[in-house]
Structures are given as structure tokens and as C-alpha cells.
């Protein structure tokens, strides 16, 4: 998600909460109460879902970084065997 899309998404969720607050202040009766509850719940719920989405994207970016780090070849140190070539058990002094 681009930075602009992120700002617009969170801004829209905040606008819903503000619209709900304005409905509570200016619209009377049952209609005002229903609009208030619906708009504020939609705004807060949307913001919560966007937060979870951001956490998921962050996890995916971290996994991609780890995978790239693992896939880059490293040069073995001269005179030492690579870790895959080492024997499982150390030699006995002899």
C-alpha cells in the first residue's frame, strides 16, 4: 500500500468518526442516534482493520528481508570448511 493510500484510508476512517460525532450533535431523534452509532462504529472498525493490515504488511516485508538475506551467497573463509561440509561430531584428540 502506498503512503498516499495509507493516509487516505486512515483519513477516511477518521472522517467517519467525525461525521458520527457531528450527527450526534446536530441530528436529533432515533435517526441521529442510529447514524452516530453506525458512523462511529464503521470508522473505528475500519481503523482497526487498517492497523491489522499494516502489521501484516510489516511482517511480510520482514520475511522478505530475511529471505533475501538468506539467499545472498556468502564467501567461505579460506582454510575452513563450510558449515554444510563440517562433520557432525568433533574429532577426538589423538
N, CA, C and O atoms as a CHARMM CRD file, in Angstrom:
* protein
*
  376
    1    1 UNK  N      0.85300  -1.16600   0.00000 PROA 1      0.00000
    2    1 UNK  CA     0.00000   0.00000   0.00000 PROA 1      0.00000
    3    1 UNK  C      0.90000   1.23000   0.00000 PROA 1      0.00000
    4    1 UNK  O      1.84300   1.32200   0.78600 PROA 1      0.00000
    5    2 UNK  N      0.60400   2.15700  -0.87300 PROA 2      0.00000
    6    2 UNK  CA     1.41900   3.36900  -0.95900 PROA 2      0.00000
    7    2 UNK  C      1.13700   4.28300   0.23900 PROA 2      0.00000
    8    2 UNK  O      0.13400   4.14200   0.93900 PROA 2      0.00000
    9    3 UNK  N      2.05000   5.21100   0.44000 PROA 3      0.00000
   10    3 UNK  CA     1.88000   6.14300   1.55500 PROA 3      0.00000
   11    3 UNK  C      0.61500   6.98200   1.37100 PROA 3      0.00000
   12    3 UNK  O     -0.10100   7.27000   2.33000 PROA 3      0.00000
   13    4 UNK  N      0.35800   7.36500   0.12700 PROA 4      0.00000
   14    4 UNK  CA    -0.84000   8.16100  -0.14700 PROA 4      0.00000
   15    4 UNK  C     -2.10800   7.36500   0.14800 PROA 4      0.00000
   16    4 UNK  O     -3.05000   7.88600   0.74600 PROA 4      0.00000
   17    5 UNK  N     -2.12900   6.11200  -0.26900 PROA 5      0.00000
   18    5 UNK  CA    -3.28000   5.25400   0.00000 PROA 5      0.00000
   19    5 UNK  C     -3.49400   5.02300   1.48800 PROA 5      0.00000
   20    5 UNK  O     -4.62500   4.96500   1.96900 PROA 5      0.00000
   21    6 UNK  N     -2.37800   4.89300   2.20800 PROA 6      0.00000
   22    6 UNK  CA    -2.46300   4.70100   3.65900 PROA 6      0.00000
   23    6 UNK  C     -3.05800   5.93300   4.32400 PROA 6      0.00000
   24    6 UNK  O     -3.92600   5.82100   5.19100 PROA 6      0.00000
   25    7 UNK  N     -2.59200   7.10000   3.91800 PROA 7      0.00000
   26    7 UNK  CA    -3.09600   8.35300   4.51000 PROA 7      0.00000
   27    7 UNK  C     -4.57700   8.53400   4.17700 PROA 7      0.00000
   28    7 UNK  O     -5.37000   8.91900   5.03600 PROA 7      0.00000
   29    8 UNK  N     -4.94100   8.25400   2.92700 PROA 8      0.00000
   30    8 UNK  CA    -6.34900   8.38800   2.54200 PROA 8      0.00000
   31    8 UNK  C     -7.24200   7.40900   3.29700 PROA 8      0.00000
   32    8 UNK  O     -8.34800   7.76800   3.70100 PROA 8      0.00000
   33    9 UNK  N     -6.78100   6.18700   3.48900 PROA 9      0.00000
   34    9 UNK  CA    -7.57900   5.18300   4.19600 PROA 9      0.00000
   35    9 UNK  C     -7.81400   5.57500   5.64900 PROA 9      0.00000
   36    9 UNK  O     -8.94400   5.54800   6.13700 PROA 9      0.00000
   37   10 UNK  N     -6.73100   5.93900   6.33300 PROA 10     0.00000
   38   10 UNK  CA    -6.89200   6.35500   7.72600 PROA 10     0.00000
   39   10 UNK  C     -7.67300   7.66500   7.83200 PROA 10     0.00000
   40   10 UNK  O     -8.43100   7.86700   8.78000 PROA 10     0.00000
   41   11 UNK  N     -7.48700   8.54100   6.86800 PROA 11     0.00000
   42   11 UNK  CA    -8.24700   9.79500   6.86200 PROA 11     0.00000
   43   11 UNK  C     -9.73200   9.55400   6.67800 PROA 11     0.00000
   44   11 UNK  O    -10.55400  10.21900   7.30800 PROA 11     0.00000
   45   12 UNK  N    -10.08200   8.60200   5.81400 PROA 12     0.00000
   46   12 UNK  CA   -11.48900   8.28800   5.60900 PROA 12     0.00000
   47   12 UNK  C    -12.10300   7.68800   6.88000 PROA 12     0.00000
   48   12 UNK  O    -13.24000   8.00400   7.22700 PROA 12     0.00000
   49   13 UNK  N    -11.35900   6.83100   7.56600 PROA 13     0.00000
   50   13 UNK  CA   -11.84800   6.26200   8.83100 PROA 13     0.00000
   51   13 UNK  C    -12.04900   7.36800   9.86900 PROA 13     0.00000
   52   13 UNK  O    -13.04000   7.36200  10.60000 PROA 13     0.00000
   53   14 UNK  N    -11.12100   8.30400   9.93300 PROA 14     0.00000
   54   14 UNK  CA   -11.26400   9.42800  10.87200 PROA 14     0.00000
   55   14 UNK  C    -12.43800  10.32100  10.48900 PROA 14     0.00000
   56   14 UNK  O    -13.13300  10.84100  11.36200 PROA 14     0.00000
   57   15 UNK  N    -12.66200  10.50100   9.19200 PROA 15     0.00000
   58   15 UNK  CA   -13.79100  11.32200   8.73900 PROA 15     0.00000
   59   15 UNK  C    -15.12100  10.68000   9.13200 PROA 15     0.00000
   60   15 UNK  O    -16.07100  11.38000   9.48200 PROA 15     0.00000
   61   16 UNK  N    -15.18600   9.35900   9.07400 PROA 16     0.00000
   62   16 UNK  CA   -16.41300   8.68000   9.51100 PROA 16     0.00000
   63   16 UNK  C    -16.67900   8.90900  10.99200 PROA 16     0.00000
   64   16 UNK  O    -17.82300   9.12400  11.39300 PROA 16     0.00000
   65   17 UNK  N    -15.63700   8.86500  11.80100 PROA 17     0.00000
   66   17 UNK  CA   -15.80800   9.09700  13.24300 PROA 17     0.00000
   67   17 UNK  C    -16.25300  10.54000  13.48400 PROA 17     0.00000
   68   17 UNK  O    -17.14600  10.78700  14.29600 PROA 17     0.00000
   69   18 UNK  N    -15.64500  11.47900  12.79400 PROA 18     0.00000
   70   18 UNK  CA   -16.02900  12.88300  12.94900 PROA 18     0.00000
   71   18 UNK  C    -17.46900  13.09600  12.48700 PROA 18     0.00000
   72   18 UNK  O    -18.23000  13.81400  13.13700 PROA 18     0.00000
   73   19 UNK  N    -17.84900  12.47200  11.36100 PROA 19     0.00000
   74   19 UNK  CA   -19.22800  12.59900  10.86800 PROA 19     0.00000
   75   19 UNK  C    -20.21100  12.02000  11.88100 PROA 19     0.00000
   76   19 UNK  O    -21.30300  12.55800  12.06900 PROA 19     0.00000
   77   20 UNK  N    -19.82600  10.93000  12.53000 PROA 20     0.00000
   78   20 UNK  CA   -20.68200  10.36500  13.57300 PROA 20     0.00000
   79   20 UNK  C    -20.84600  11.31100  14.74700 PROA 20     0.00000
   80   20 UNK  O    -21.93700  11.44500  15.30100 PROA 20     0.00000
   81   21 UNK  N    -19.76100  11.96300  15.12300 PROA 21     0.00000
   82   21 UNK  CA   -19.84000  12.95200  16.20200 PROA 21     0.00000
   83   21 UNK  C    -20.70900  14.13400  15.82900 PROA 21     0.00000
   84   21 UNK  O    -21.46500  14.64400  16.65600 PROA 21     0.00000
   85   22 UNK  N    -20.60200  14.57000  14.58100 PROA 22     0.00000
   86   22 UNK  CA   -21.44900  15.68200  14.13300 PROA 22     0.00000
   87   22 UNK  C    -22.92100  15.27000  14.08600 PROA 22     0.00000
   88   22 UNK  O    -23.79500  16.07300  14.41200 PROA 22     0.00000
   89   23 UNK  N    -23.20100  14.04400  13.69000 PROA 23     0.00000
   90   23 UNK  CA   -24.59100  13.56400  13.69300 PROA 23     0.00000
   91   23 UNK  C    -25.15000  13.52600  15.11500 PROA 23     0.00000
   92   23 UNK  O    -26.32100  13.82800  15.34400 PROA 23     0.00000
   93   24 UNK  N    -24.29500  13.15000  16.06400 PROA 24     0.00000
   94   24 UNK  CA   -24.74600  13.13000  17.45400 PROA 24     0.00000
   95   24 UNK  C    -25.10600  14.53000  17.92400 PROA 24     0.00000
   96   24 UNK  O    -26.04000  14.70600  18.70700 PROA 24     0.00000
   97   25 UNK  N    -24.36600  15.52500  17.44900 PROA 25     0.00000
   98   25 UNK  CA   -24.59600  16.88800  17.90500 PROA 25     0.00000
   99   25 UNK  C    -25.74700  17.57000  17.17900 PROA 25     0.00000
  100   25 UNK  O    -26.46400  18.36800  17.78300 PROA 25     0.00000
  101   26 UNK  N    -25.94200  17.27100  15.88600 PROA 26     0.00000
  102   26 UNK  CA   -26.88600  18.05400  15.09700 PROA 26     0.00000
  103   26 UNK  C    -28.13500  17.32100  14.62600 PROA 26     0.00000
  104   26 UNK  O    -29.11400  17.97300  14.26000 PROA 26     0.00000
  105   27 UNK  N    -28.13800  16.00700  14.62200 PROA 27     0.00000
  106   27 UNK  CA   -29.31600  15.27000  14.15600 PROA 27     0.00000
  107   27 UNK  C    -30.01200  14.69200  15.38000 PROA 27     0.00000
  108   27 UNK  O    -29.39900  13.98500  16.18100 PROA 27     0.00000
  109   28 UNK  N    -31.26100  14.99300  15.51200 PROA 28     0.00000
  110   28 UNK  CA   -31.99200  14.55900  16.69200 PROA 28     0.00000
  111   28 UNK  C    -32.76900  13.27700  16.47300 PROA 28     0.00000
  112   28 UNK  O    -32.89800  12.78700  15.35100 PROA 28     0.00000
  113   29 UNK  N    -33.27000  12.75700  17.54600 PROA 29     0.00000
  114   29 UNK  CA   -34.13600  11.59000  17.48300 PROA 29     0.00000
  115   29 UNK  C    -33.38400  10.29300  17.24800 PROA 29     0.00000
  116   29 UNK  O    -32.16700  10.18900  17.40200 PROA 29     0.00000
  117   30 UNK  N    -34.18900   9.30900  16.86600 PROA 30     0.00000
  118   30 UNK  CA   -33.64100   7.97500  16.63200 PROA 30     0.00000
  119   30 UNK  C    -32.68500   7.98500  15.43600 PROA 30     0.00000
  120   30 UNK  O    -31.68200   7.27300  15.43800 PROA 30     0.00000
  121   31 UNK  N    -32.98900   8.77800  14.43300 PROA 31     0.00000
  122   31 UNK  CA   -32.14300   8.84600  13.24200 PROA 31     0.00000
  123   31 UNK  C    -30.73200   9.30400  13.60700 PROA 31     0.00000
  124   31 UNK  O    -29.75000   8.73300  13.13300 PROA 31     0.00000
  125   32 UNK  N    -30.63100  10.32100  14.43800 PROA 32     0.00000
  126   32 UNK  CA   -29.32900  10.81900  14.86500 PROA 32     0.00000
  127   32 UNK  C    -28.55500   9.78500  15.65200 PROA 32     0.00000
  128   32 UNK  O    -27.34600   9.64200  15.47400 PROA 32     0.00000
  129   33 UNK  N    -29.24700   9.06000  16.52800 PROA 33     0.00000
  130   33 UNK  CA   -28.58400   8.03400  17.33100 PROA 33     0.00000
  131   33 UNK  C    -28.08700   6.88800  16.45000 PROA 33     0.00000
  132   33 UNK  O    -26.97200   6.39800  16.62700 PROA 33     0.00000
  133   34 UNK  N    -28.92100   6.47000  15.50700 PROA 34     0.00000
  134   34 UNK  CA   -28.53200   5.36600  14.62400 PROA 34     0.00000
  135   34 UNK  C    -27.35100   5.77800  13.74800 PROA 34     0.00000
  136   34 UNK  O    -26.39000   5.02300  13.60000 PROA 34     0.00000
  137   35 UNK  N    -27.42500   6.98100  13.16600 PROA 35     0.00000
  138   35 UNK  CA   -26.31500   7.46500  12.34200 PROA 35     0.00000
  139   35 UNK  C    -25.02500   7.57800  13.14800 PROA 35     0.00000
  140   35 UNK  O    -23.94300   7.23700  12.67000 PROA 35     0.00000
  141   36 UNK  N    -25.16100   8.06300  14.37600 PROA 36     0.00000
  142   36 UNK  CA   -23.98700   8.20500  15.23700 PROA 36     0.00000
  143   36 UNK  C    -23.32600   6.85600  15.48100 PROA 36     0.00000
  144   36 UNK  O    -22.11600   6.71000  15.30600 PROA 36     0.00000
  145   37 UNK  N    -24.11000   5.88400  15.88000 PROA 37     0.00000
  146   37 UNK  CA   -23.56700   4.55700  16.18600 PROA 37     0.00000
  147   37 UNK  C    -22.95500   3.92100  14.94200 PROA 37     0.00000
  148   37 UNK  O    -21.85500   3.37200  14.99600 PROA 37     0.00000
  149   38 UNK  N    -23.66800   3.99500  13.82600 PROA 38     0.00000
  150   38 UNK  CA   -23.18600   3.35300  12.60300 PROA 38     0.00000
  151   38 UNK  C    -21.90000   4.00700  12.09900 PROA 38     0.00000
  152   38 UNK  O    -20.94200   3.30800  11.77000 PROA 38     0.00000
  153   39 UNK  N    -21.86800   5.32800  12.03500 PROA 39     0.00000
  154   39 UNK  CA   -20.69300   6.01300  11.50400 PROA 39     0.00000
  155   39 UNK  C    -19.46600   5.86000  12.39900 PROA 39     0.00000
  156   39 UNK  O    -18.36300   5.61800  11.91000 PROA 39     0.00000
  157   40 UNK  N    -19.65900   6.00200  13.70000 PROA 40     0.00000
  158   40 UNK  CA   -18.51800   5.85700  14.60400 PROA 40     0.00000
  159   40 UNK  C    -18.01900   4.41300  14.61200 PROA 40     0.00000
  160   40 UNK  O    -16.81000   4.18400  14.61000 PROA 40     0.00000
  161   41 UNK  N    -18.92200   3.44100  14.62000 PROA 41     0.00000
  162   41 UNK  CA   -18.50600   2.04100  14.60100 PROA 41     0.00000
  163   41 UNK  C    -17.77300   1.70300  13.29900 PROA 41     0.00000
  164   41 UNK  O    -16.76700   0.99400  13.31600 PROA 41     0.00000
  165   42 UNK  N    -18.27700   2.20800  12.18100 PROA 42     0.00000
  166   42 UNK  CA   -17.61200   1.95000  10.89900 PROA 42     0.00000
  167   42 UNK  C    -16.22700   2.59700  10.86100 PROA 42     0.00000
  168   42 UNK  O    -15.27500   1.98800  10.37400 PROA 42     0.00000
  169   43 UNK  N    -16.11000   3.80400  11.36000 PROA 43     0.00000
  170   43 UNK  CA   -14.81500   4.48600  11.36300 PROA 43     0.00000
  171   43 UNK  C    -13.80000   3.80600  12.26100 PROA 43     0.00000
  172   43 UNK  O    -12.65700   3.59200  11.85600 PROA 43     0.00000
  173   44 UNK  N    -14.20400   3.46300  13.47800 PROA 44     0.00000
  174   44 UNK  CA   -13.27600   2.81000  14.40300 PROA 44     0.00000
  175   44 UNK  C    -12.94500   1.38800  13.94800 PROA 44     0.00000
  176   44 UNK  O    -11.80200   0.94300  14.06200 PROA 44     0.00000
  177   45 UNK  N    -13.95000   0.68100  13.43400 PROA 45     0.00000
  178   45 UNK  CA   -13.70400  -0.66700  12.92000 PROA 45     0.00000
  179   45 UNK  C    -12.78000  -0.64700  11.71400 PROA 45     0.00000
  180   45 UNK  O    -11.89300  -1.49100  11.59100 PROA 45     0.00000
  181   46 UNK  N    -12.98500   0.30800  10.83000 PROA 46     0.00000
  182   46 UNK  CA   -12.10300   0.44200   9.67300 PROA 46     0.00000
  183   46 UNK  C    -10.67700   0.76600  10.07200 PROA 46     0.00000
  184   46 UNK  O     -9.72600   0.22900   9.50200 PROA 46     0.00000
  185   47 UNK  N    -10.53000   1.64500  11.05000 PROA 47     0.00000
  186   47 UNK  CA    -9.18800   1.98800  11.52800 PROA 47     0.00000
  187   47 UNK  C     -8.50200   0.77000  12.13700 PROA 47     0.00000
  188   47 UNK  O     -7.31100   0.55100  11.91500 PROA 47     0.00000
  189   48 UNK  N     -9.24100  -0.01700  12.89700 PROA 48     0.00000
  190   48 UNK  CA    -8.67300  -1.22800  13.49600 PROA 48     0.00000
  191   48 UNK  C     -8.23700  -2.21900  12.42200 PROA 48     0.00000
  192   48 UNK  O     -7.16000  -2.80800  12.51800 PROA 48     0.00000
  193   49 UNK  N     -9.06900  -2.40300  11.40100 PROA 49     0.00000
  194   49 UNK  CA    -8.70400  -3.30100  10.30500 PROA 49     0.00000
  195   49 UNK  C     -7.48100  -2.79400   9.55100 PROA 49     0.00000
  196   49 UNK  O     -6.63200  -3.58800   9.14700 PROA 49     0.00000
  197   50 UNK  N     -7.38300  -1.49100   9.35900 PROA 50     0.00000
  198   50 UNK  CA    -6.20800  -0.92300   8.69800 PROA 50     0.00000
  199   50 UNK  C     -4.93700  -1.11700   9.52300 PROA 50     0.00000
  200   50 UNK  O     -3.86000  -1.33500   8.96800 PROA 50     0.00000
  201   51 UNK  N     -5.06200  -1.04000  10.83800 PROA 51     0.00000
  202   51 UNK  CA    -3.90600  -1.28300  11.70300 PROA 51     0.00000
  203   51 UNK  C     -3.43900  -2.72200  11.55400 PROA 51     0.00000
  204   51 UNK  O     -2.24000  -2.97700  11.44400 PROA 51     0.00000
  205   52 UNK  N     -4.38600  -3.67400  11.55000 PROA 52     0.00000
  206   52 UNK  CA    -4.00700  -5.07800  11.36400 PROA 52     0.00000
  207   52 UNK  C     -3.38600  -5.29900   9.99200 PROA 52     0.00000
  208   52 UNK  O     -2.45500  -6.09200   9.85800 PROA 52     0.00000
  209   53 UNK  N     -3.88200  -4.61800   8.98300 PROA 53     0.00000
  210   53 UNK  CA    -3.31400  -4.72100   7.63800 PROA 53     0.00000
  211   53 UNK  C     -1.88000  -4.21600   7.62500 PROA 53     0.00000
  212   53 UNK  O     -1.01000  -4.83700   7.01300 PROA 53     0.00000
  213   54 UNK  N     -1.62500  -3.10400   8.28900 PROA 54     0.00000
  214   54 UNK  CA    -0.26700  -2.57000   8.36300 PROA 54     0.00000
  215   54 UNK  C      0.67100  -3.52800   9.08000 PROA 54     0.00000
  216   54 UNK  O      1.82100  -3.69000   8.67000 PROA 54     0.00000
  217   55 UNK  N      0.19800  -4.16200  10.14000 PROA 55     0.00000
  218   55 UNK  CA     1.02100  -5.14000  10.85900 PROA 55     0.00000
  219   55 UNK  C      1.35100  -6.31500   9.94000 PROA 55     0.00000
  220   55 UNK  O      2.48300  -6.79900   9.93400 PROA 55     0.00000
  221   56 UNK  N      0.37500  -6.77300   9.17000 PROA 56     0.00000
  222   56 UNK  CA     0.61000  -7.86900   8.23600 PROA 56     0.00000
  223   56 UNK  C      1.60900  -7.49400   7.15800 PROA 56     0.00000
  224   56 UNK  O      2.48600  -8.29100   6.82400 PROA 56     0.00000
  225   57 UNK  N      1.49200  -6.28400   6.60300 PROA 57     0.00000
  226   57 UNK  CA     2.45100  -5.83100   5.59900 PROA 57     0.00000
  227   57 UNK  C      3.85600  -5.74200   6.18600 PROA 57     0.00000
  228   57 UNK  O      4.83300  -6.08000   5.51800 PROA 57     0.00000
  229   58 UNK  N      3.95700  -5.28700   7.43500 PROA 58     0.00000
  230   58 UNK  CA     5.25700  -5.18100   8.08000 PROA 58     0.00000
  231   58 UNK  C      5.87700  -6.56100   8.25000 PROA 58     0.00000
  232   58 UNK  O      7.07600  -6.73500   8.03000 PROA 58     0.00000
  233   59 UNK  N      5.07000  -7.54100   8.64100 PROA 59     0.00000
  234   59 UNK  CA     5.57300  -8.90700   8.77900 PROA 59     0.00000
  235   59 UNK  C      6.04700  -9.45700   7.43800 PROA 59     0.00000
  236   59 UNK  O      7.08400 -10.11600   7.37000 PROA 59     0.00000
  237   60 UNK  N      5.29600  -9.19200   6.37600 PROA 60     0.00000
  238   60 UNK  CA     5.69900  -9.66800   5.05000 PROA 60     0.00000
  239   60 UNK  C      6.99600  -9.01800   4.59500 PROA 60     0.00000
  240   60 UNK  O      7.84700  -9.68500   4.00800 PROA 60     0.00000
  241   61 UNK  N      7.15900  -7.73000   4.85800 PROA 61     0.00000
  242   61 UNK  CA     8.40300  -7.05700   4.49400 PROA 61     0.00000
  243   61 UNK  C      9.58200  -7.65300   5.26500 PROA 61     0.00000
  244   61 UNK  O     10.66300  -7.84100   4.70600 PROA 61     0.00000
  245   62 UNK  N      9.36900  -7.94700   6.54700 PROA 62     0.00000
  246   62 UNK  CA    10.43400  -8.53100   7.35100 PROA 62     0.00000
  247   62 UNK  C     10.79400  -9.92800   6.85200 PROA 62     0.00000
  248   62 UNK  O     11.97400 -10.27500   6.78500 PROA 62     0.00000
  249   63 UNK  N      9.79700 -10.72900   6.50200 PROA 63     0.00000
  250   63 UNK  CA    10.06700 -12.05600   5.96200 PROA 63     0.00000
  251   63 UNK  C     10.80700 -11.97300   4.62900 PROA 63     0.00000
  252   63 UNK  O     11.70600 -12.77400   4.37300 PROA 63     0.00000
  253   64 UNK  N     10.44500 -11.02700   3.78900 PROA 64     0.00000
  254   64 UNK  CA    11.13000 -10.85900   2.51500 PROA 64     0.00000
  255   64 UNK  C     12.58000 -10.45100   2.72400 PROA 64     0.00000
  256   64 UNK  O     13.46700 -10.92900   2.01700 PROA 64     0.00000
  257   65 UNK  N     12.83000  -9.56500   3.69500 PROA 65     0.00000
  258   65 UNK  CA    14.20600  -9.17800   4.00400 PROA 65     0.00000
  259   65 UNK  C     15.02000 -10.36600   4.49500 PROA 65     0.00000
  260   65 UNK  O     16.16700 -10.55000   4.08700 PROA 65     0.00000
  261   66 UNK  N     14.42200 -11.18000   5.38100 PROA 66     0.00000
  262   66 UNK  CA    15.12000 -12.36500   5.88700 PROA 66     0.00000
  263   66 UNK  C     15.41100 -13.34800   4.76700 PROA 66     0.00000
  264   66 UNK  O     16.50000 -13.91800   4.70900 PROA 66     0.00000
  265   67 UNK  N     14.44900 -13.55000   3.88000 PROA 67     0.00000
  266   67 UNK  CA    14.64500 -14.46500   2.75900 PROA 67     0.00000
  267   67 UNK  C     15.74100 -13.96700   1.82900 PROA 67     0.00000
  268   67 UNK  O     16.55400 -14.75700   1.35100 PROA 67     0.00000
  269   68 UNK  N     15.77000 -12.67400   1.57100 PROA 68     0.00000
  270   68 UNK  CA    16.81200 -12.11900   0.70800 PROA 68     0.00000
  271   68 UNK  C     18.17400 -12.24500   1.36500 PROA 68     0.00000
  272   68 UNK  O     19.17000 -12.53400   0.70100 PROA 68     0.00000
  273   69 UNK  N     18.21400 -12.02900   2.66200 PROA 69     0.00000
  274   69 UNK  CA    19.47800 -12.15600   3.39000 PROA 69     0.00000
  275   69 UNK  C     19.98800 -13.59100   3.34100 PROA 69     0.00000
  276   69 UNK  O     21.19000 -13.82200   3.20500 PROA 69     0.00000
  277   70 UNK  N     19.07200 -14.55800   3.45200 PROA 70     0.00000
  278   70 UNK  CA    19.46900 -15.97000   3.39200 PROA 70     0.00000
  279   70 UNK  C     19.90000 -16.38100   1.99200 PROA 70     0.00000
  280   70 UNK  O     20.77500 -17.23400   1.84100 PROA 70     0.00000
  281   71 UNK  N     19.30000 -15.79000   0.97100 PROA 71     0.00000
  282   71 UNK  CA    19.58500 -16.22200  -0.38700 PROA 71     0.00000
  283   71 UNK  C     20.85100 -15.60900  -0.96600 PROA 71     0.00000
  284   71 UNK  O     21.35900 -16.10800  -1.97000 PROA 71     0.00000
  285   72 UNK  N     21.37400 -14.54900  -0.37000 PROA 72     0.00000
  286   72 UNK  CA    22.59700 -13.95700  -0.89300 PROA 72     0.00000
  287   72 UNK  C     23.76500 -14.86500  -0.53400 PROA 72     0.00000
  288   72 UNK  O     23.92800 -15.24200   0.62700 PROA 72     0.00000
  289   73 UNK  N     24.57600 -15.21600  -1.52600 PROA 73     0.00000
  290   73 UNK  CA    25.68500 -16.12300  -1.24800 PROA 73     0.00000
  291   73 UNK  C     26.76400 -15.43400  -0.41900 PROA 73     0.00000
  292   73 UNK  O     27.07000 -14.25800  -0.61500 PROA 73     0.00000
  293   74 UNK  N     27.32100 -16.18300   0.49400 PROA 74     0.00000
  294   74 UNK  CA    28.41100 -15.66000   1.30700 PROA 74     0.00000
  295   74 UNK  C     29.68600 -16.38900   0.90000 PROA 74     0.00000
  296   74 UNK  O     29.65600 -17.56600   0.54300 PROA 74     0.00000
  297   75 UNK  N     30.77700 -15.69000   0.95800 PROA 75     0.00000
  298   75 UNK  CA    32.05500 -16.29700   0.59700 PROA 75     0.00000
  299   75 UNK  C     32.58900 -17.08100   1.78000 PROA 75     0.00000
  300   75 UNK  O     32.64200 -16.56000   2.89300 PROA 75     0.00000
  301   76 UNK  N     32.98700 -18.33200   1.55500 PROA 76     0.00000
  302   76 UNK  CA    33.54300 -19.10800   2.68000 PROA 76     0.00000
  303   76 UNK  C     34.92300 -18.58300   3.05800 PROA 76     0.00000
  304   76 UNK  O     35.66000 -18.06700   2.21800 PROA 76     0.00000
  305   77 UNK  N     35.25200 -18.72200   4.32000 PROA 77     0.00000
  306   77 UNK  CA    36.54800 -18.30300   4.82200 PROA 77     0.00000
  307   77 UNK  C     37.57700 -19.34200   4.39600 PROA 77     0.00000
  308   77 UNK  O     37.33400 -20.54200   4.52900 PROA 77     0.00000
  309   78 UNK  N     38.72900 -18.89500   3.88200 PROA 78     0.00000
  310   78 UNK  CA    39.75800 -19.83300   3.44000 PROA 78     0.00000
  311   78 UNK  C     40.28600 -20.63400   4.61900 PROA 78     0.00000
  312   78 UNK  O     40.47200 -20.11200   5.71800 PROA 78     0.00000
  313   79 UNK  N     40.52300 -21.91200   4.36200 PROA 79     0.00000
  314   79 UNK  CA    41.06700 -22.77200   5.41000 PROA 79     0.00000
  315   79 UNK  C     40.01100 -23.39100   6.29700 PROA 79     0.00000
  316   79 UNK  O     40.34000 -24.21200   7.15300 PROA 79     0.00000
  317   80 UNK  N     38.78100 -23.03300   6.12500 PROA 80     0.00000
  318   80 UNK  CA    37.70200 -23.60900   6.92600 PROA 80     0.00000
  319   80 UNK  C     36.70800 -24.26500   6.00700 PROA 80     0.00000
  320   80 UNK  O     36.49600 -23.82500   4.87700 PROA 80     0.00000
  321   81 UNK  N     36.10900 -25.30900   6.49400 PROA 81     0.00000
  322   81 UNK  CA    35.05600 -25.94700   5.72400 PROA 81     0.00000
  323   81 UNK  C     33.76900 -25.14500   5.90800 PROA 81     0.00000
  324   81 UNK  O     33.55200 -24.52500   6.95000 PROA 81     0.00000
  325   82 UNK  N     32.93800 -25.16700   4.90100 PROA 82     0.00000
  326   82 UNK  CA    31.63600 -24.51900   5.03000 PROA 82     0.00000
  327   82 UNK  C     30.82700 -25.28700   6.06200 PROA 82     0.00000
  328   82 UNK  O     31.10300 -26.45800   6.32500 PROA 82     0.00000
  329   83 UNK  N     29.84100 -24.64300   6.63900 PROA 83     0.00000
  330   83 UNK  CA    29.06500 -25.27500   7.70100 PROA 83     0.00000
  331   83 UNK  C     28.36400 -26.54100   7.22300 PROA 83     0.00000
  332   83 UNK  O     28.12300 -27.45000   8.01700 PROA 83     0.00000
  333   84 UNK  N     28.03300 -26.61000   5.93300 PROA 84     0.00000
  334   84 UNK  CA    27.37700 -27.81700   5.43300 PROA 84     0.00000
  335   84 UNK  C     28.37400 -28.95700   5.24800 PROA 84     0.00000
  336   84 UNK  O     27.96400 -30.11400   5.15700 PROA 84     0.00000
  337   85 UNK  N     29.68000 -28.66000   5.19000 PROA 85     0.00000
  338   85 UNK  CA    30.69000 -29.68000   4.99100 PROA 85     0.00000
  339   85 UNK  C     31.30400 -30.15100   6.30700 PROA 85     0.00000
  340   85 UNK  O     32.06100 -31.12200   6.31600 PROA 85     0.00000
  341   86 UNK  N     31.00500 -29.50500   7.37700 PROA 86     0.00000
  342   86 UNK  CA    31.57100 -29.90400   8.66400 PROA 86     0.00000
  343   86 UNK  C     30.96400 -31.21900   9.11200 PROA 86     0.00000
  344   86 UNK  O     29.79000 -31.50100   8.87000 PROA 86     0.00000
  345   87 UNK  N     31.79100 -32.01400   9.77000 PROA 87     0.00000
  346   87 UNK  CA    31.25100 -33.26600  10.31000 PROA 87     0.00000
  347   87 UNK  C     30.39400 -32.95100  11.51900 PROA 87     0.00000
  348   87 UNK  O     30.55600 -31.92500  12.18000 PROA 87     0.00000
  349   88 UNK  N     29.49100 -33.85500  11.78200 PROA 88     0.00000
  350   88 UNK  CA    28.55700 -33.61400  12.88200 PROA 88     0.00000
  351   88 UNK  C     29.26300 -33.71200  14.23400 PROA 88     0.00000
  352   88 UNK  O     28.95800 -32.96400  15.16300 PROA 88     0.00000
  353   89 UNK  N     30.20900 -34.64500  14.32900 PROA 89     0.00000
  354   89 UNK  CA    30.88100 -34.87300  15.60300 PROA 89     0.00000
  355   89 UNK  C     32.32800 -34.38200  15.52100 PROA 89     0.00000
  356   89 UNK  O     33.00100 -34.62700  14.52000 PROA 89     0.00000
  357   90 UNK  N     32.81000 -33.70300  16.54100 PROA 90     0.00000
  358   90 UNK  CA    34.19700 -33.24200  16.50700 PROA 90     0.00000
  359   90 UNK  C     35.16700 -34.42200  16.59400 PROA 90     0.00000
  360   90 UNK  O     34.82400 -35.48100  17.12100 PROA 90     0.00000
  361   91 UNK  N     36.37300 -34.23000  16.07500 PROA 91     0.00000
  362   91 UNK  CA    37.38500 -35.28900  16.13000 PROA 91     0.00000
  363   91 UNK  C     37.91700 -35.40700  17.52800 PROA 91     0.00000
  364   91 UNK  O     37.97400 -34.44300  18.29200 PROA 91     0.00000
  365   92 UNK  N     38.30800 -36.63700  17.83800 PROA 92     0.00000
  366   92 UNK  CA    38.96000 -36.87300  19.14500 PROA 92     0.00000
  367   92 UNK  C     40.42700 -36.51500  19.03600 PROA 92     0.00000
  368   92 UNK  O     41.07200 -36.79500  18.02600 PROA 92     0.00000
  369   93 UNK  N     40.94300 -35.90200  20.07000 PROA 93     0.00000
  370   93 UNK  CA    42.37600 -35.61100  20.01500 PROA 93     0.00000
  371   93 UNK  C     43.18000 -36.91000  19.99900 PROA 93     0.00000
  372   93 UNK  O     42.86900 -37.85000  20.73100 PROA 93     0.00000
  373   94 UNK  N     44.17700 -36.95300  19.19000 PROA 94     0.00000
  374   94 UNK  CA    44.77000 -38.17100  19.06200 PROA 94     0.00000
  375   94 UNK  C     46.04000 -38.64800  19.02700 PROA 94     0.00000
  376   94 UNK  O     46.24300 -39.85500  18.89500 PROA 94     0.00000
